[in-house]
Amino acid sequence: MSAVFFTFPQIDPIIFSIGPISLRWYGLMYLIAFGLAWWLANRAAKKPASGWTEQQVSDLLFIGFLGVILGGRIGYVLFYQFDLFLAEPLYLFKIWTGGMSFHGGLLGVLVAMAWFAKRNNKAYLQLGDFVAPLIPLGLAAGRLGNFINAELWGRPTDVPWAVLFPAAGPLPRHPSQLYEFALEGLVLFALIMLYRRFNPPAGSLGGLFLAGYGIARFFVEFYREPDQHLGVLSAGMSMGQWLSLPMIIVGFGIIVYANWNSNKPQQRESTL
């Protein structure tokens, strides 16, 4: 291996503290993600005949945020720490120990969307089109937070851009957090916005998000270090890859259904 690699600096996870209240880098990324979603959603809602009010946007973001937090925690415990949960059920509530799952958070958001759609008389697939562009930039912020925290690093490598993470041992590793930042965040957002220009049928943007994220995550998992207590599972795939497969299948299924059903008259919600 090459003798010269970038050594990740020791960065305090706490940006500043005021009394007992501390702002952490990862918390800041959550705030940035929420702020970006709020700005994009309100930008779409203000378009003529959007069918959205500012109150509906606020309600959607609030219930969606709850879905992310609750679903993310429950998903992490069930997908990644199920044995620990069986031994100690109260572990589910020990959120201060850390642990969030994107796939669990996604399920939480999907449930929250179903509740919101029924309460506000919104078509579920159209609601998915409205929500899809709001997520990737938030994911990008979250992955940047992972990088700053020097966590969820990649597998050992000797590529020129490899990084020596302090807690990962002496071997240089793929900065897989930045791969996810680019693919799950920036590239996926650009694809959704580009696809939107072709005025695709209702449901297509939501389907593209599911399939696009699933493909990006499945690919990056080849370079990301598997969870130590799980390792590589059956068929040589990680838990992240197994959880991403249904997203890819369902996402493409929605796109196919949306295009097959596009000959029926329907009016989509305004998007970004």
VOKOLNU-546417 format. One record per atom (N, C-alpha, C): residue in three letters; x, y negated, z negated. Coordinates in steps of 0.1 Angstrom, whole numbers, padded with zeros to 4 digits, always signed. Example, Ala and Ser with C-alpha at 12.3 -4.5 7.8 and 13.67 -1.06 7.14 Angstrom:
2
ala+0132+0057-0078 ala+0123+0045-0078 ala+0132+0033-0078 ser+0128+0022-0071 ser+0137+0011-0071 ser+0129+0000-0079 
end
This chain:
272
met+0008+0012+0000 met+0000+0000+0000 met+0009-0013+0000 ser+0004-0023+0005 ser+0011-0036+0005 ser+0013-0041-0009 ala+0024-0048-0011 ala+0027-0052-0025 ala+0021-0065-0029 val+0015-0072-0019 val+0010-0085-0022 val-0005-0085-0020 phe-0013-0088-0031 phe-0028-0089-0030 phe-0032-0100-0039 phe-0044-0105-0036 phe-0050-0116-0044 phe-0054-0110-0057 thr-0049-0116-0068 thr-0052-0112-0082 thr-0063-0121-0087 phe-0075-0115-0090 phe-0086-0123-0094 phe-0083-0130-0107 pro-0085-0143-0108 pro-0082-0151-0120 pro-0092-0147-0131 gln-0087-0149-0144 gln-0096-0148-0155 gln-0105-0160-0156 ile-0118-0157-0153 ile-0128-0168-0154 ile-0138-0165-0165 asp-0139-0175-0174 asp-0148-0174-0185 asp-0162-0173-0180 pro-0170-0162-0184 pro-0183-0160-0179 pro-0193-0171-0183 ile-0189-0179-0194 ile-0197-0190-0199 ile-0192-0203-0193 ile-0200-0210-0186 ile-0196-0223-0180 ile-0195-0234-0191 phe-0205-0235-0200 phe-0204-0244-0211 phe-0215-0240-0221 ser-0213-0244-0234 ser-0222-0241-0244 ser-0226-0254-0252 ile-0239-0255-0255 ile-0244-0265-0264 ile-0251-0259-0276 gly-0244-0259-0287 gly-0249-0252-0299 gly-0250-0237-0296 pro-0261-0231-0299 pro-0262-0216-0296 pro-0266-0213-0282 ile-0268-0223-0273 ile-0273-0221-0259 ile-0260-0222-0250 ser-0259-0212-0242 ser-0248-0211-0233 ser-0253-0209-0218 leu-0247-0215-0209 leu-0250-0213-0195 leu-0239-0205-0189 arg-0243-0193-0184 arg-0233-0184-0178 arg-0234-0185-0163 trp-0223-0181-0156 trp-0222-0181-0142 trp-0234-0174-0135 tyr-0237-0162-0141 tyr-0247-0154-0135 tyr-0261-0160-0137 gly-0263-0166-0148 gly-0275-0174-0151 gly-0277-0185-0141 leu-0265-0192-0139 leu-0266-0203-0129 leu-0270-0198-0115 met-0265-0187-0111 met-0269-0181-0098 met-0283-0178-0098 tyr-0289-0173-0109 tyr-0304-0171-0109 tyr-0311-0184-0107 leu-0306-0195-0113 leu-0313-0208-0112 leu-0312-0213-0098 ile-0300-0211-0091 ile-0298-0215-0077 ile-0307-0207-0068 ala-0308-0194-0071 ala-0317-0185-0063 ala-0332-0190-0064 phe-0336-0193-0076 phe-0350-0197-0078 phe-0352-0211-0071 gly-0342-0220-0073 gly-0343-0233-0067 gly-0344-0232-0051 leu-0336-0224-0045 leu-0337-0222-0031 leu-0350-0216-0026 ala-0355-0207-0034 ala-0368-0201-0030 ala-0379-0211-0031 trp-0378-0219-0042 trp-0388-0230-0044 trp-0388-0240-0033 trp-0376-0244-0029 trp-0375-0254-0018 trp-0380-0249-0005 leu-0376-0237-0001 leu-0380-0231+0011 leu-0395-0228+0012 ala-0401-0223+0001 ala-0415-0221+0000 ala-0423-0233+0001 asn-0419-0244-0006 asn-0427-0256-0005 asn-0425-0263+0009 arg-0414-0261+0015 arg-0411-0266+0028 arg-0421-0260+0038 ala-0423-0247+0036 ala-0433-0240+0045 ala-0447-0244+0042 ala-0450-0245+0029 ala-0464-0249+0025 ala-0468-0262+0030 lys-0459-0272+0032 lys-0462-0285+0036 lys-0465-0286+0051 lys-0463-0276+0058 lys-0466-0277+0072 lys-0481-0277+0075 pro-0485-0284+0085 pro-0499-0285+0088 pro-0506-0271+0089 ala-0517-0270+0083 ala-0525-0258+0084 ala-0518-0245+0079 ser-0509-0247+0069 ser-0501-0236+0064 ser-0510-0226+0056 gly-0521-0231+0051 gly-0529-0222+0043 gly-0524-0221+0028 trp-0514-0229+0025 trp-0508-0228+0011 trp-0509-0242+0004 thr-0511-0241-0009 thr-0510-0253-0017 thr-0498-0252-0026 glu-0494-0264-0032 glu-0482-0264-0041 glu-0485-0255-0053 gln-0497-0255-0058 gln-0500-0247-0069 gln-0499-0232-0066 gln-0503-0228-0054 gln-0501-0214-0050 gln-0487-0210-0049 val-0479-0219-0044 val-0464-0216-0043 val-0458-0215-0057 ser-0462-0224-0066 ser-0457-0223-0080 ser-0461-0209-0086 asp-0474-0206-0084 asp-0479-0193-0090 asp-0471-0181-0084 leu-0469-0181-0071 leu-0462-0170-0064 leu-0448-0169-0070 leu-0441-0180-0071 leu-0427-0179-0075 leu-0426-0175-0090 phe-0436-0179-0098 phe-0436-0175-0112 phe-0438-0160-0113 ile-0449-0155-0107 ile-0452-0141-0108 ile-0441-0133-0101 gly-0435-0138-0090 gly-0424-0131-0084 gly-0412-0130-0093 phe-0409-0141-0100 phe-0397-0141-0109 phe-0399-0131-0120 leu-0411-0130-0125 leu-0414-0120-0135 leu-0412-0106-0130 gly-0417-0104-0117 gly-0415-0091-0111 gly-0400-0087-0109 val-0392-0097-0106 val-0378-0094-0104 val-0372-0090-0118 ile-0375-0098-0128 ile-0369-0095-0141 ile-0374-0081-0147 leu-0387-0079-0147 leu-0392-0067-0153 leu-0389-0055-0144 gly-0391-0056-0131 gly-0388-0045-0122 gly-0373-0042-0122 gly-0365-0053-0122 gly-0351-0050-0122 gly-0346-0043-0134 arg-0351-0046-0145 arg-0346-0039-0158 arg-0352-0025-0158 ile-0365-0023-0155 ile-0371-0010-0156 ile-0364-0001-0145 gly-0362-0007-0133 gly-0355+0001-0123 gly-0341+0005-0126 tyr-0334-0004-0132 tyr-0320+0000-0137 tyr-0320+0011-0147 val-0329+0010-0156 val-0329+0021-0167 val-0334+0034-0161 leu-0344+0034-0152 leu-0349+0047-0147 leu-0340+0052-0136 phe-0334+0044-0127 phe-0326+0049-0116 phe-0311+0052-0121 tyr-0306+0044-0130 tyr-0292+0045-0133 tyr-0289+0050-0147 gln-0298+0048-0156 gln-0295+0052-0170 gln-0307+0060-0176 phe-0312+0069-0168 phe-0324+0077-0173 phe-0321+0086-0184 asp-0309+0092-0184 asp-0305+0101-0195 asp-0304+0093-0208 leu-0299+0081-0208 leu-0298+0073-0219 leu-0311+0069-0224 phe-0320+0066-0215 phe-0334+0062-0218 phe-0341+0073-0225 leu-0339+0086-0221 leu-0346+0097-0227 leu-0341+0099-0241 ala-0328+0096-0243 ala-0322+0098-0257 ala-0325+0086-0266 glu-0327+0074-0260 glu-0330+0062-0268 glu-0340+0053-0260 pro-0353+0056-0261 pro-0363+0048-0253 pro-0362+0033-0255 leu-0358+0029-0267 leu-0357+0014-0269 leu-0346+0008-0261 tyr-0338+0016-0255 tyr-0327+0010-0246 tyr-0333+0002-0235 leu-0345+0005-0231 leu-0352-0003-0221 leu-0353-0018-0224 phe-0354-0021-0237 phe-0356-0034-0241 phe-0343-0041-0245 lys-0332-0034-0245 lys-0319-0040-0248 lys-0313-0048-0236 ile-0320-0058-0232 ile-0316-0065-0220 ile-0303-0072-0222 trp-0299-0075-0235 trp-0286-0082-0237 trp-0274-0073-0234 thr-0276-0060-0232 thr-0265-0051-0229 thr-0262-0052-0214 gly-0271-0058-0206 gly-0269-0060-0192 gly-0275-0048-0184 gly-0276-0050-0171 gly-0282-0039-0163 gly-0294-0043-0156 met-0293-0046-0143 met-0305-0049-0134 met-0303-0042-0121 ser-0314-0038-0115 ser-0314-0030-0103 ser-0321-0038-0092 phe-0315-0041-0081 phe-0322-0048-0070 phe-0334-0040-0066 his-0333-0027-0064 his-0344-0019-0059 his-0355-0019-0068 gly-0352-0019-0081 gly-0363-0020-0091 gly-0369-0034-0091 gly-0361-0044-0089 gly-0366-0058-0088 gly-0375-0059-0076 leu-0371-0053-0065 leu-0380-0053-0053 leu-0393-0047-0055 leu-0394-0035-0062 leu-0406-0029-0065 leu-0415-0038-0074 gly-0408-0045-0083 gly-0415-0054-0092 gly-0421-0066-0084 val-0414-0071-0074 val-0419-0082-0066 val-0431-0077-0057 leu-0430-0065-0052 leu-0441-0059-0044 leu-0453-0058-0052 val-0452-0053-0064 val-0464-0052-0073 val-0470-0066-0076 ala-0461-0076-0079 ala-0465-0090-0081 ala-0472-0095-0069 met-0467-0093-0057 met-0473-0098-0045 met-0487-0092-0043 ala-0489-0079-0047 ala-0502-0073-0045 ala-0512-0080-0054 trp-0508-0083-0066 trp-0516-0090-0076 trp-0520-0104-0071 phe-0509-0111-0066 phe-0511-0124-0061 phe-0520-0124-0048 ala-0518-0115-0039 ala-0526-0114-0027 ala-0541-0112-0030 lys-0544-0103-0040 lys-0558-0101-0043 lys-0564-0113-0050 arg-0556-0119-0058 arg-0562-0131-0066 arg-0564-0143-0057 asn-0556-0144-0047 asn-0557-0156-0038 asn-0562-0153-0024 asn-0567-0141-0022 asn-0573-0138-0010 asn-0563-0139+0002 lys-0551-0134+0000 lys-0541-0134+0010 lys-0539-0120+0016 ala-0537-0119+0029 ala-0534-0106+0035 ala-0520-0102+0031 tyr-0518-0090+0027 tyr-0506-0085+0021 tyr-0494-0087+0031 leu-0496-0082+0043 leu-0485-0083+0053 leu-0481-0097+0056 gln-0491-0106+0057 gln-0489-0120+0060 gln-0481-0126+0048 leu-0485-0122+0036 leu-0478-0127+0024 leu-0463-0122+0024 gly-0461-0110+0029 gly-0447-0105+0030 gly-0439-0114+0040 asp-0445-0118+0051 asp-0439-0127+0060 asp-0435-0140+0054 phe-0443-0145+0045 phe-0441-0158+0038 phe-0429-0156+0028 val-0429-0145+0022 val-0419-0143+0011 val-0405-0139+0017 ala-0405-0131+0028 ala-0392-0126+0033 ala-0381-0136+0035 pro-0383-0148+0040 pro-0372-0157+0042 pro-0367-0163+0028 leu-0375-0162+0018 leu-0372-0168+0005 leu-0361-0160-0003 ile-0359-0147+0001 ile-0351-0138-0007 ile-0336-0138-0004 pro-0332-0137+0009 pro-0318-0135+0012 pro-0308-0145+0006 leu-0311-0158+0006 leu-0302-0168+0001 leu-0301-0166-0015 gly-0312-0162-0021 gly-0311-0159-0035 gly-0302-0147-0038 leu-0303-0137-0029 leu-0294-0125-0030 leu-0279-0129-0028 ala-0277-0138-0019 ala-0263-0143-0017 ala-0258-0150-0029 ala-0266-0158-0036 ala-0262-0164-0049 ala-0259-0154-0059 gly-0267-0144-0060 gly-0265-0133-0070 gly-0252-0126-0068 arg-0249-0122-0055 arg-0237-0115-0052 arg-0225-0124-0055 leu-0226-0137-0052 leu-0215-0146-0056 leu-0213-0146-0071 gly-0224-0145-0079 gly-0223-0144-0093 gly-0215-0131-0097 asn-0218-0120-0090 asn-0211-0108-0093 asn-0196-0109-0091 phe-0193-0116-0080 phe-0178-0118-0077 phe-0172-0127-0087 ile-0178-0138-0091 ile-0172-0147-0101 ile-0171-0139-0115 asn-0180-0130-0118 asn-0179-0122-0130 asn-0170-0111-0129 ala-0164-0109-0117 ala-0155-0098-0114 ala-0161-0084-0118 glu-0173-0082-0113 glu-0180-0070-0116 glu-0186-0064-0103 leu-0190-0051-0103 leu-0195-0044-0092 leu-0185-0045-0080 trp-0172-0042-0083 trp-0162-0043-0073 trp-0162-0031-0064 gly-0153-0032-0054 gly-0153-0022-0043 gly-0144-0010-0046 arg-0142-0001-0037 arg-0133+0010-0038 arg-0119+0006-0035 pro-0109+0014-0040 pro-0095+0010-0037 pro-0092+0010-0022 thr-0084+0001-0018 thr-0080-0001-0004 thr-0067-0009-0003 asp-0061-0009+0009 asp-0049-0017+0012 asp-0051-0027+0023 val-0064-0031+0025 val-0067-0041+0035 val-0061-0054+0031 pro-0057-0063+0040 pro-0050-0075+0036 pro-0058-0084+0026 trp-0072-0083+0027 trp-0080-0092+0018 trp-0084-0085+0005 ala-0078-0074+0002 ala-0081-0066-0010 ala-0078-0075-0023 val-0085-0072-0033 val-0085-0080-0046 val-0081-0071-0057 leu-0073-0076-0066 leu-0070-0069-0079 leu-0079-0075-0089 phe-0089-0067-0094 phe-0098-0072-0104 phe-0093-0068-0118 pro-0093-0077-0127 pro-0086-0074-0140 pro-0092-0061-0147 ala-0105-0059-0146 ala-0110-0048-0154 ala-0111-0035-0146 ala-0106-0035-0133 ala-0108-0024-0124 ala-0095-0015-0123 gly-0085-0018-0131 gly-0073-0010-0130 gly-0062-0017-0121 pro-0052-0009-0118 pro-0040-0015-0111 pro-0042-0015-0096 leu-0052-0008-0091 leu-0053-0007-0076 leu-0061-0019-0070 pro-0057-0024-0059 pro-0065-0034-0052 pro-0077-0028-0046 arg-0088-0036-0045 arg-0101-0031-0041 arg-0108-0040-0031 his-0117-0034-0024 his-0126-0041-0015 his-0134-0052-0023 pro-0134-0064-0019 pro-0143-0074-0025 pro-0158-0072-0020 ser-0163-0060-0024 ser-0176-0056-0018 ser-0187-0066-0022 gln-0185-0074-0033 gln-0195-0084-0036 gln-0197-0094-0025 leu-0185-0098-0019 leu-0185-0107-0008 leu-0191-0101+0005 tyr-0189-0088+0007 tyr-0195-0082+0018 tyr-0210-0083+0017 glu-0215-0080+0005 glu-0230-0081+0002 glu-0235-0096+0003 phe-0227-0105-0002 phe-0230-0119-0001 phe-0232-0123+0014 ala-0224-0118+0023 ala-0225-0121+0037 ala-0236-0114+0044 leu-0237-0100+0042 leu-0246-0092+0050 leu-0260-0093+0044 glu-0262-0091+0031 glu-0275-0091+0025 glu-0281-0105+0024 gly-0272-0115+0024 gly-0276-0129+0022 gly-0276-0137+0034 leu-0264-0141+0039 leu-0264-0151+0050 leu-0268-0145+0063 val-0263-0133+0066 val-0266-0127+0079 val-0281-0123+0080 leu-0286-0117+0069 leu-0300-0113+0069 leu-0310-0125+0070 phe-0306-0136+0063 phe-0314-0148+0064 phe-0314-0154+0078 ala-0302-0154+0085 ala-0301-0158+0098 ala-0310-0150+0108 leu-0309-0137+0106 leu-0317-0128+0114 leu-0332-0130+0113 ile-0337-0132+0101 ile-0351-0134+0098 ile-0355-0147+0105 met-0347-0158+0103 met-0351-0171+0109 met-0350-0170+0124 leu-0341-0163+0130 leu-0340-0161+0144 leu-0352-0153+0149 tyr-0356-0142+0143 tyr-0367-0134+0147 tyr-0380-0142+0146 arg-0381-0151+0136 arg-0393-0159+0134 arg-0396-0168+0146 arg-0385-0172+0153 arg-0387-0181+0165 arg-0395-0174+0176 phe-0395-0161+0176 phe-0402-0154+0187 phe-0417-0151+0183 asn-0421-0157+0172 asn-0435-0156+0167 asn-0440-0141+0167 pro-0433-0133+0159 pro-0436-0119+0159 pro-0449-0116+0152 pro-0456-0105+0154 pro-0469-0102+0148 pro-0467-0101+0132 ala-0479-0103+0126 ala-0479-0103+0111 ala-0473-0091+0105 gly-0465-0092+0096 gly-0458-0081+0089 gly-0444-0079+0094 ser-0440-0084+0105 ser-0427-0081+0111 ser-0416-0087+0103 leu-0418-0099+0098 leu-0407-0105+0090 leu-0404-0097+0077 gly-0415-0093+0071 gly-0414-0085+0059 gly-0407-0072+0062 gly-0411-0066+0073 gly-0405-0053+0077 gly-0390-0055+0080 leu-0387-0066+0087 leu-0373-0069+0090 leu-0364-0070+0078 phe-0370-0077+0068 phe-0363-0079+0055 phe-0360-0065+0049 leu-0370-0057+0048 leu-0368-0044+0041 leu-0357-0035+0049 ala-0359-0034+0062 ala-0350-0027+0070 ala-0336-0033+0070 gly-0335-0046+0071 gly-0322-0053+0072 gly-0315-0052+0059 tyr-0321-0054+0048 tyr-0314-0052+0035 tyr-0310-0038+0033 gly-0319-0028+0036 gly-0315-0014+0035 gly-0303-0010+0043 ile-0302-0015+0055 ile-0291-0012+0064 ile-0278-0018+0058 ala-0279-0031+0054 ala-0267-0038+0049 ala-0262-0031+0036 arg-0271-0028+0027 arg-0267-0022+0014 arg-0262-0008+0017 phe-0268+0000+0026 phe-0263+0013+0029 phe-0249+0013+0034 phe-0246+0003+0043 phe-0233+0002+0049 phe-0222-0002+0038 val-0226-0012+0030 val-0216-0018+0020 val-0213-0007+0009 glu-0223+0002+0007 glu-0220+0012-0004 glu-0208+0021+0000 phe-0205+0022+0012 phe-0193+0030+0016 phe-0180+0023+0011 tyr-0181+0010+0008 tyr-0169+0003+0003 tyr-0170-0002-0012 arg-0182+0001-0018 arg-0184-0003-0031 arg-0182+0009-0041 glu-0176+0006-0052 glu-0173+0017-0061 glu-0186+0022-0067 pro-0188+0035-0066 pro-0201+0041-0072 pro-0201+0039-0087 asp-0213+0039-0093 asp-0214+0038-0107 asp-0207+0050-0114 gln-0198+0047-0124 gln-0189+0057-0129 gln-0197+0069-0135 his-0208+0066-0141 his-0215+0078-0148 his-0223+0086-0138 leu-0225+0080-0125 leu-0233+0088-0115 leu-0224+0093-0104 gly-0214+0085-0100 gly-0205+0090-0089 gly-0212+0091-0076 val-0207+0099-0067 val-0213+0102-0055 val-0223+0113-0056 leu-0235+0111-0051 leu-0246+0121-0053 leu-0246+0131-0041 ser-0257+0138-0040 ser-0258+0148-0029 ser-0257+0141-0015 ala-0252+0149-0006 ala-0250+0145+0008 ala-0239+0134+0009 gly-0231+0133-0002 gly-0220+0123-0002 gly-0224+0109-0003 met-0237+0106-0007 met-0242+0093-0008 met-0244+0088-0022 ser-0243+0075-0024 ser-0244+0069-0037 ser-0259+0067-0040 met-0262+0064-0053 met-0276+0060-0057 met-0281+0049-0049 gly-0272+0038-0046 gly-0277+0027-0039 gly-0281+0031-0024 gln-0274+0040-0019 gln-0277+0045-0005 gln-0290+0053-0005 trp-0292+0061-0015 trp-0304+0069-0015 trp-0316+0060-0017 leu-0315+0049-0025 leu-0326+0040-0028 leu-0328+0031-0016 ser-0318+0029-0007 ser-0320+0021+0004 ser-0326+0028+0016 leu-0325+0041+0017 leu-0331+0048+0028 leu-0346+0046+0029 pro-0354+0047+0018 pro-0368+0044+0019 pro-0371+0030+0024 met-0363+0020+0021 met-0364+0006+0025 met-0363+0006+0041 ile-0353+0013+0046 ile-0351+0013+0060 ile-0363+0019+0068 ile-0367+0031+0063 ile-0378+0038+0069 ile-0391+0029+0069 val-0394+0024+0057 val-0407+0017+0055 val-0406+0004+0063 gly-0394-0003+0063 gly-0392-0015+0070 gly-0395-0014+0085 phe-0389-0004+0091 phe-0391-0001+0105 phe-0405+0003+0108 gly-0411+0011+0099 gly-0424+0015+0100 gly-0434+0003+0101 ile-0432-0007+0092 ile-0440-0019+0092 ile-0439-0026+0105 ile-0426-0027+0110 ile-0424-0034+0123 ile-0431-0027+0134 val-0430-0014+0135 val-0437-0006+0145 val-0452-0008+0144 tyr-0457-0007+0132 tyr-0472-0009+0130 tyr-0476-0023+0133 ala-0469-0033+0129 ala-0472-0047+0132 ala-0473-0049+0148 asn-0463-0044+0155 asn-0464-0046+0169 asn-0474-0037+0176 trp-0477-0025+0171 trp-0488-0017+0177 trp-0501-0024+0174 asn-0502-0031+0163 asn-0515-0037+0159 asn-0517-0051+0164 ser-0506-0056+0171 ser-0506-0070+0175 ser-0517-0074+0185 asn-0523-0064+0192 asn-0533-0068+0201 asn-0546-0072+0195 lys-0547-0069+0182 lys-0559-0074+0174 lys-0558-0088+0170 pro-0568-0096+0171 pro-0567-0110+0167 pro-0564-0112+0153 gln-0554-0119+0149 gln-0551-0122+0136 gln-0542-0135+0135 gln-0543-0141+0124 gln-0537-0154+0122 gln-0527-0153+0111 arg-0514-0155+0114 arg-0504-0154+0104 arg-0503-0166+0095 glu-0498-0164+0083 glu-0495-0175+0074 glu-0483-0183+0079 ser-0483-0196+0076 ser-0471-0204+0081 ser-0459-0199+0073 thr-0448-0198+0080 thr-0435-0195+0074 thr-0426-0207+0076 leu-0413-0205+0073 leu-0404-0216+0072 leu-0403-0223+0085 
end
